[in-house]
Amino acid sequence: MTGGDRERWPPAGASEERHIEPSSTQPATLAYGYLESPIGALLVAGDESGLQLISFPKGSRAVLPREGWRRDDAFFGEVFSQLDGYFGGRRTAFDLPLRFGGTAFQETVWRALMDIPFAETTSYGELARRIGRPEASRAVGAANGANPLPIVVPCHRVIGADKSLTGFGGGLPTKRFLLDHERRTAGRDGAQALLL
């Protein structure tokens, strides 16, 4: 992929600020592409309104392109560049237009996920408290599991109250890799172990 290809995202007319547009469904005409990463080939999908999906190659939430989607790796040049930067240890945050298709509650949780600092973790209960719903830790867990944009919206940073790893759509080895990668990138190899 050339540097010129990477300039196609965000599409012309899209806001340069990070934002989440509501979406009730993923249209049949999404563009999609694959990015090779240390955790396998990531499927990304979206359209002119924003990035709508990142799927791991394995795990309980792995997705394949749907009928009617069109392959266009060049369309995702900036997405791929930012993900490459993340995996290369040069990027700790993302600045991409995002478009979700969740409920109001899910989108509240997903916005809160983006406030968890790089290389840090929080529990489901703490995240529930942060959004003003301290009794809703299980619902927060369900919303976390339904996150369509892992890595960019860092659901991997949510762990059990006892610091144990808990379910992850990309599989626990992927979650462990992402957390360890962030700790190494942030220079926190000697920090308190997050993983049991």
C-alpha positions as CSV (number, residue, x, y, z in Angstrom):
1,M,0.0,0.0,0.0
2,T,1.4,3.3,-1.0
3,G,1.4,6.5,1.1
4,G,-1.1,8.0,-1.3
5,D,-3.5,5.1,-0.6
6,R,-3.3,5.9,3.1
7,E,-4.7,9.4,2.5
8,R,-8.2,8.1,1.5
9,W,-9.3,7.8,5.1
10,P,-11.1,9.7,6.4
11,P,-13.2,10.1,3.3
12,A,-13.7,13.6,1.9
13,G,-16.2,15.6,3.9
14,A,-15.8,13.5,7.0
15,S,-15.1,15.3,10.3
16,E,-11.4,15.2,11.4
17,E,-12.5,15.0,15.0
18,R,-13.0,11.6,16.7
19,H,-16.7,11.0,16.7
20,I,-19.3,8.3,16.9
21,E,-22.3,8.5,14.5
22,P,-25.3,6.4,15.4
23,S,-26.1,3.6,13.0
24,S,-29.0,1.2,13.4
25,T,-27.6,-1.3,10.9
26,Q,-24.5,-2.0,8.9
27,P,-25.4,-1.3,5.3
28,A,-24.9,-4.0,2.7
29,T,-22.5,-1.8,0.8
30,L,-19.7,-1.4,3.3
31,A,-16.1,-1.4,2.1
32,Y,-13.8,-3.8,3.8
33,G,-10.2,-4.6,4.0
34,Y,-7.7,-6.7,5.9
35,L,-4.7,-5.6,7.9
36,E,-2.0,-8.1,8.8
37,S,-1.1,-7.6,12.5
38,P,0.8,-9.5,15.2
39,I,-2.6,-11.0,16.2
40,G,-3.5,-12.1,12.7
41,A,-5.4,-10.6,9.8
42,L,-7.9,-8.0,11.1
43,L,-11.0,-7.4,9.1
44,V,-12.0,-3.7,9.0
45,A,-15.2,-2.4,7.5
46,G,-16.9,1.0,7.1
47,D,-18.1,3.6,4.7
48,E,-17.9,7.3,4.1
49,S,-19.5,8.0,7.5
50,G,-16.8,6.2,9.4
51,L,-15.2,3.0,10.6
52,Q,-17.9,0.5,11.7
53,L,-16.1,-2.8,12.4
54,I,-12.8,-4.4,13.4
55,S,-12.9,-8.1,13.7
56,F,-10.3,-10.5,15.0
57,P,-9.5,-13.5,12.9
58,K,-10.4,-15.9,15.7
59,G,-12.6,-15.9,18.8
60,S,-16.3,-15.9,19.6
61,R,-17.0,-12.6,17.8
62,A,-15.0,-13.2,14.6
63,V,-16.8,-11.8,11.5
64,L,-16.5,-12.5,7.8
65,P,-17.4,-10.0,5.1
66,R,-21.1,-10.0,4.3
67,E,-22.7,-10.4,0.9
68,G,-22.6,-7.1,-0.9
69,W,-19.6,-5.7,0.9
70,R,-16.8,-4.7,-1.5
71,R,-13.1,-5.2,-0.9
72,D,-11.1,-2.0,-0.9
73,D,-8.0,-2.1,1.2
74,A,-6.8,1.3,-0.1
75,F,-10.0,2.9,1.3
76,F,-8.6,2.2,4.8
77,G,-5.2,3.7,4.4
78,E,-5.4,5.9,7.5
79,V,-7.0,3.2,9.5
80,F,-4.2,0.8,8.6
81,S,-1.6,3.5,9.3
82,Q,-2.9,4.2,12.8
83,L,-3.3,0.5,13.6
84,D,0.3,-0.2,12.3
85,G,1.4,2.7,14.5
86,Y,-0.3,1.1,17.5
87,F,1.2,-2.3,16.9
88,G,4.6,-0.7,16.2
89,G,4.6,1.1,19.5
90,R,4.3,4.6,17.9
91,R,0.7,5.3,18.7
92,T,-1.3,5.2,22.0
93,A,-4.6,6.7,20.8
94,F,-6.7,6.8,17.6
95,D,-8.2,9.7,15.7
96,L,-10.7,8.2,13.3
97,P,-14.3,8.8,12.5
98,L,-16.3,6.0,14.1
99,R,-19.8,4.8,13.5
100,F,-21.6,2.5,15.9
101,G,-24.9,0.7,15.7
102,G,-25.6,0.1,19.3
103,T,-28.2,1.1,21.9
104,A,-27.9,4.3,23.8
105,F,-26.5,2.3,26.8
106,Q,-24.0,0.5,24.7
107,E,-22.8,3.7,23.1
108,T,-22.4,5.2,26.6
109,V,-20.2,2.3,27.6
110,W,-18.2,2.4,24.4
111,R,-17.5,6.2,24.9
112,A,-16.4,5.4,28.4
113,L,-14.0,2.7,27.1
114,M,-12.3,5.4,25.0
115,D,-11.5,7.3,28.3
116,I,-9.5,4.4,29.7
117,P,-5.8,5.5,29.4
118,F,-3.4,3.5,27.3
119,A,-1.7,0.7,29.2
120,E,-4.1,1.0,32.1
121,T,-7.1,-1.2,33.0
122,T,-10.3,-0.9,34.9
123,S,-13.0,-3.3,36.1
124,Y,-16.5,-3.7,34.9
125,G,-17.8,-2.4,38.2
126,E,-15.6,0.7,38.0
127,L,-16.7,1.3,34.5
128,A,-20.3,1.0,35.6
129,R,-19.6,3.6,38.3
130,R,-18.0,5.9,35.8
131,I,-21.1,6.0,33.6
132,G,-23.3,6.6,36.7
133,R,-24.8,3.1,36.7
134,P,-23.0,1.4,39.6
135,E,-25.6,-1.5,39.7
136,A,-25.1,-2.3,36.0
137,S,-21.7,-4.0,35.9
138,R,-23.1,-7.1,34.1
139,A,-24.8,-4.9,31.5
140,V,-21.5,-3.0,31.1
141,G,-19.9,-6.4,30.5
142,A,-22.4,-7.3,27.9
143,A,-22.0,-3.9,26.1
144,N,-18.2,-4.3,26.3
145,G,-18.5,-7.7,24.6
146,A,-20.7,-6.2,21.9
147,N,-18.1,-3.5,21.0
148,P,-17.7,-3.6,17.2
149,L,-14.4,-1.7,17.2
150,P,-12.0,-3.4,19.5
151,I,-8.5,-2.0,19.8
152,V,-9.7,1.5,18.7
153,V,-12.4,1.4,21.4
154,P,-10.2,-0.5,23.9
155,C,-12.5,-3.0,25.5
156,H,-9.4,-5.2,26.2
157,R,-8.6,-2.7,29.0
158,V,-11.5,-4.0,31.1
159,I,-10.6,-6.8,33.4
160,G,-12.1,-8.6,36.4
161,A,-12.3,-6.8,39.8
162,D,-9.7,-9.4,41.0
163,K,-7.4,-8.3,38.1
164,S,-8.1,-11.6,36.2
165,L,-8.7,-11.7,32.5
166,T,-12.3,-12.2,31.6
167,G,-14.0,-13.0,28.4
168,F,-12.9,-11.3,25.2
169,G,-14.4,-11.7,21.7
170,G,-10.9,-12.1,20.2
171,G,-10.0,-14.8,22.8
172,L,-8.0,-14.4,26.0
173,P,-4.6,-14.9,24.3
174,T,-5.4,-11.8,22.2
175,K,-6.5,-9.8,25.2
176,R,-3.3,-10.8,27.0
177,F,-1.2,-9.8,24.0
178,L,-2.8,-6.4,23.7
179,L,-2.4,-5.6,27.4
180,D,1.2,-6.8,27.5
181,H,1.9,-4.9,24.3
182,E,0.6,-1.7,25.8
183,R,2.6,-2.2,29.1
184,R,5.8,-2.8,27.1
185,T,5.1,0.3,24.9
186,A,4.4,2.5,27.9
187,G,7.6,1.2,29.6
188,R,5.7,-0.5,32.4
189,D,7.2,-4.0,32.2
190,G,8.0,-3.8,35.9
191,A,4.6,-2.6,36.9
192,Q,2.2,-4.6,39.0
193,A,1.2,-7.7,37.0
194,L,-2.2,-7.4,35.5
195,L,-2.4,-10.9,34.3
196,L,-2.8,-14.0,36.5
